[in-house]
Structure formats: C-alpha cells, structure tokens
Amino acid sequence: MASAQTGEQFFVFLREDGVLCEDVEMKIEVTHDVCQTVDNGEALGPLFVKIDENPVPVIVIEQKAVGFSRDQTLFLLSQMSAKVDILFDGGKARSMAELRDRMSARRGGMKKFWLDVASTLSKAFSLIFDAERVRRKWQTLCDGYKNYVDNHNKTGSARSKFEWKDQMEELLGERHDVRPVVTASAAGVRVHRPLEMEMEMDSDVPVPVPEE
C-alpha cells in the first residue's frame, strides 16, 4: 500500500465525502488509526498516527489549488529538473525526452510520474494539485518556450520575452528539436511536438486473459 508518510509528518487528503485518503488521486483511504489526545472527552492538540510506536502529526490537505502562483511554478520546474536525475537501471536520464521514454516504457509509468509530481506539490503547498492539471501546466510552459524560441529566431522580429526562459533552457536546451515538426497531408497540416513536450498521461494497458 502506498503511504503518504514523509519525514516526521503524515500527509492525508480530505475527499469531498469527508473520507481521509493517502494519495492525491483520492483512491487510497487511510488505514492507519488517526488519533487525537482527549482529556475528559475534549479533544486536545493535533491529529496524529502511531508509526513504529511513535506519534506522527497528521497534516490534512483539503483545499484544491486554483491555478499556479509564481512560487508554485518555480517549484514545478525544480521538480522536473530533479526528475531527470532519477536513477534508472541504465543510469540517469540525460534529457526530458529520455526521461519520457523510460517512464513510458513502464506500465502506467507516465500516470505515476504526474501523480508523484502532483503529490509533491500538494504536500509542499498544502493544496490539492490535480495530476492532469500539473501536466497541462508543464505543457503550457513547453509551448511558451517553443514560441519564445520561434519568435527569437525570426529575422527582423522584435525580441520576445518569456519569464521562464532560463529554467526551460536548462531543461530542454537550445536544440533544434524544441521546434515542432510540421507535416502536410490530405487531412491538412499537423504539428508534432518533440518528445520532451509530449509528457502525456498514459493509461494502463489491459492484460489479455487467455481463452479456456
């Protein structure tokens, strides 16, 4: 079972029906005994759970995040940078594209990736961040950086500004594959983003059941 325990705090997420959950997706209900010191029937102090016989304070997160503040965006960028440094069997990923390939190769890898990022954001800011919204924020940052690079390289165009240029350059680099590939067909023009900009949520592939 996944645990929301982090250091000396035990994070839980309050579902709309009042049930405490251990995951930001609100699917894993808390199985630990959540306690509170009581004196003559009156509750005293914060909630806590016992882990290895030690009381650990429970941090209840119930409010949903609305948009992204500057600090939250910076934190997201720092988390994306840290994710590139994840140690795989074949060593660390060298780029966002390689990270994406390695995560996609795992069953439900991209879904778990965004749930992990959303959970880390939620605990850092005591707000519930939806995994899909976090993914869309990353996509918006990638699109903004792509537009910045395109405008910057146009002859005679005014220099565009992009607040997160330095951070995105560090993550994506000034490579040609930041620019989208455009193809034409009978169906019209289609724009393909590079791999590191296609951090889509995946879905679990059903396991085929052999016929009897």
Backbone torsions as a table, in degrees:
resi	resn	phi	psi	omega
1	MET	NA	137.4	178.8
2	ALA	-71.4	143.0	-179.9
3	SER	-118.8	144.4	178.0
4	ALA	-94.3	12.3	-178.2
5	GLN	-70.3	131.4	176.9
6	THR	-140.3	112.4	179.2
7	GLY	60.9	-126.6	-177.8
8	GLU	-99.7	19.6	178.2
9	GLN	-130.8	147.9	179.0
10	PHE	-118.0	108.3	-175.4
11	PHE	-88.3	135.6	174.0
12	VAL	-133.3	157.4	-179.0
13	PHE	-117.2	130.3	-176.7
14	LEU	-88.6	117.0	178.4
15	ARG	-78.0	161.8	-177.0
16	GLU	-61.9	-27.3	179.6
17	ASP	-86.3	9.1	176.4
18	GLY	87.7	1.2	-179.5
19	VAL	-85.0	136.4	177.0
20	LEU	-85.5	133.7	-178.9
21	CYS	-123.6	155.4	-179.0
22	GLU	-94.4	-9.3	-177.6
23	ASP	-125.5	152.1	-176.7
24	VAL	-66.8	-17.7	178.5
25	GLU	-83.4	-4.9	176.1
26	MET	63.4	34.3	-179.0
27	LYS	-110.1	-22.0	-178.6
28	ILE	-104.7	103.8	-179.5
29	GLU	-72.4	148.1	-179.4
30	VAL	-66.0	126.5	179.1
31	THR	-102.6	-14.2	177.1
32	HIS	-71.5	154.4	173.6
33	ASP	-77.4	115.5	177.1
34	VAL	-89.3	120.4	-172.2
35	CYS	-118.6	168.0	174.8
36	GLN	-150.7	136.7	179.0
37	THR	-63.5	131.2	-178.1
38	VAL	-122.9	134.3	178.0
39	ASP	-128.5	114.2	-178.3
40	ASN	54.3	40.5	176.9
41	GLY	82.7	-3.6	-179.5
42	GLU	-103.7	128.0	-179.0
43	ALA	-69.4	135.4	179.2
44	LEU	-126.6	140.0	172.5
45	GLY	72.5	-176.8	-176.8
46	PRO	-78.5	168.8	173.4
47	LEU	-72.2	153.3	176.5
48	PHE	-153.0	161.7	171.6
49	VAL	-125.3	155.8	177.4
50	LYS	-98.2	121.4	177.3
51	ILE	-124.0	117.8	-174.4
52	ASP	54.9	40.7	178.1
53	GLU	69.3	4.7	178.4
54	ASN	-105.2	131.8	178.0
55	PRO	-71.2	128.8	179.6
56	VAL	-120.7	125.9	-178.2
57	PRO	-63.5	140.4	178.9
58	VAL	-95.1	126.7	176.0
59	ILE	-103.6	113.2	-177.8
60	VAL	-94.8	121.8	178.7
61	ILE	-107.3	120.5	-175.0
62	GLU	-127.8	-21.7	-177.0
63	GLN	-89.9	135.2	179.8
64	LYS	-83.9	143.9	178.3
65	ALA	-71.9	141.1	176.4
66	VAL	-118.5	105.7	-177.9
67	GLY	72.2	-168.9	-179.2
68	PHE	-129.3	126.2	172.8
69	SER	-79.1	174.2	179.2
70	ARG	-63.9	-43.7	179.5
71	ASP	-63.0	-38.3	179.8
72	GLN	-68.9	-37.0	177.4
73	THR	-66.2	-43.4	177.2
74	LEU	-60.9	-39.9	179.4
75	PHE	-65.7	-41.2	177.1
76	LEU	-60.1	-44.4	179.3
77	LEU	-62.8	-39.2	178.8
78	SER	-66.3	-36.0	177.9
79	GLN	-68.1	-38.8	177.7
80	MET	-64.5	-38.3	177.2
81	SER	-65.5	-41.1	179.9
82	ALA	-66.2	-33.0	-178.8
83	LYS	-65.2	-31.3	178.2
84	VAL	-64.1	-26.6	-178.5
85	ASP	-87.8	9.1	176.7
86	ILE	-61.6	134.6	-178.5
87	LEU	-89.0	114.9	175.9
88	PHE	-98.4	176.2	177.6
89	ASP	-59.5	-34.3	-178.9
90	GLY	-94.0	17.8	-178.1
91	GLY	99.3	-174.5	-178.4
92	LYS	-76.9	150.0	173.9
93	ALA	-69.5	140.5	-177.0
94	ARG	-95.4	-8.2	-178.1
95	SER	-160.2	169.0	176.3
96	MET	-63.4	-35.9	179.8
97	ALA	-64.3	-42.5	179.8
98	GLU	-68.6	-37.7	176.4
99	LEU	-60.9	-44.2	-179.8
100	ARG	-62.0	-43.4	179.7
101	ASP	-61.8	-43.6	-177.1
102	ARG	-69.1	-39.9	178.5
103	MET	-68.7	-38.7	-178.9
104	SER	-67.3	-25.9	-179.3
105	ALA	-71.3	-16.1	179.7
106	ARG	-93.3	147.7	177.3
107	ARG	-63.4	119.0	-179.1
108	GLY	66.9	21.4	-173.7
109	GLY	-62.9	-45.7	-177.4
110	MET	-70.6	-35.5	177.2
111	LYS	-63.0	-45.2	178.2
112	LYS	-63.8	-37.3	179.3
113	PHE	-56.7	-52.5	-176.6
114	TRP	-71.7	-32.0	175.2
115	LEU	-65.2	-38.7	177.8
116	ASP	-63.9	-44.4	179.6
117	VAL	-64.3	-44.0	-179.9
118	ALA	-63.2	-39.8	179.6
119	SER	-65.5	-41.5	179.1
120	THR	-64.2	-43.0	176.3
121	LEU	-61.2	-44.0	-177.7
122	SER	-60.0	-44.7	-178.2
123	LYS	-70.7	-33.2	-178.1
124	ALA	-71.1	-33.9	-174.6
125	PHE	-115.2	4.8	179.9
126	SER	53.6	41.6	176.5
127	LEU	-137.1	149.1	179.8
128	ILE	-86.3	114.4	177.3
129	PHE	-101.4	123.3	177.2
130	ASP	-73.9	135.1	-175.5
131	ALA	-60.8	-40.8	-179.6
132	GLU	-67.9	-36.0	177.3
133	ARG	-67.0	-37.6	177.1
134	VAL	-63.8	-42.8	178.3
135	ARG	-61.1	-42.0	-179.9
136	ARG	-65.9	-34.4	176.7
137	LYS	-63.5	-43.1	176.9
138	TRP	-61.3	-41.6	179.2
139	GLN	-62.2	-39.8	177.9
140	THR	-62.6	-41.0	177.8
141	LEU	-63.9	-41.2	178.6
142	CYS	-64.3	-43.3	179.2
143	ASP	-64.3	-40.5	178.4
144	GLY	-63.2	-40.3	178.6
145	TYR	-67.9	-40.1	177.4
146	LYS	-60.6	-43.9	179.0
147	ASN	-64.3	-37.8	177.4
148	TYR	-61.5	-47.4	-179.8
149	VAL	-62.5	-43.4	179.9
150	ASP	-62.1	-47.0	-178.6
151	ASN	-68.1	-35.9	-179.2
152	HIS	-65.4	-31.7	-175.7
153	ASN	-91.9	-6.4	178.9
154	LYS	-73.5	132.6	-179.8
155	THR	-66.7	127.9	175.9
156	GLY	79.5	-0.3	-179.0
157	SER	-84.2	148.9	178.1
158	ALA	-67.3	147.1	-178.5
159	ARG	-67.1	123.3	179.6
160	SER	-85.6	160.0	178.6
161	LYS	-117.1	142.4	178.1
162	PHE	-142.6	117.3	-171.5
163	GLU	-58.0	-33.2	-173.6
164	TRP	-104.7	25.8	-176.6
165	LYS	-56.1	-50.6	-175.0
166	ASP	-62.2	-44.5	-178.6
167	GLN	-66.7	-41.3	-178.6
168	MET	-72.5	-32.5	175.1
169	GLU	-63.9	-38.5	178.9
170	GLU	-66.8	-36.1	-178.4
171	LEU	-80.2	-43.6	-174.9
172	LEU	-103.0	-26.1	178.3
173	GLY	77.1	160.9	178.9
174	GLU	-87.8	66.7	-178.5
175	ARG	-108.4	157.8	-179.3
176	HIS	-64.3	-24.6	-175.7
177	ASP	-77.5	1.9	172.0
178	VAL	-73.4	-26.3	179.2
179	ARG	-79.2	140.6	-179.8
180	PRO	-72.2	151.9	174.7
181	VAL	-94.0	129.5	-177.8
182	VAL	-108.1	126.4	176.9
183	THR	-123.5	152.9	-179.5
184	ALA	-119.8	143.9	177.2
185	SER	-149.7	-177.7	178.8
186	ALA	-62.8	-25.5	-179.6
187	ALA	-80.4	-7.9	179.9
188	GLY	119.2	-166.3	-177.7
189	VAL	-91.2	135.6	179.9
190	ARG	-127.1	135.3	179.4
191	VAL	-104.9	126.6	179.0
192	HIS	-107.1	124.6	175.4
193	ARG	-79.0	154.3	174.2
194	PRO	-66.6	165.4	-173.3
195	LEU	-56.9	-41.6	-174.8
196	GLU	-70.8	-8.7	178.5
197	MET	-102.8	5.0	-179.2
198	GLU	-114.4	54.2	-178.7
199	MET	-85.2	64.1	-175.2
200	GLU	-75.5	153.2	170.8
201	MET	-72.5	131.5	177.3
202	ASP	-97.4	175.0	176.1
203	SER	-126.7	148.2	-179.5
204	ASP	-64.2	133.9	178.5
205	VAL	-83.1	124.3	-178.0
206	PRO	-63.3	140.1	179.4
207	VAL	-83.4	123.7	-178.4
208	PRO	-66.0	139.3	179.0
209	VAL	-97.7	123.2	-177.3
210	PRO	-65.4	143.7	179.0
211	GLU	-73.5	144.1	178.4
212	GLU	-80.4	NA	NA
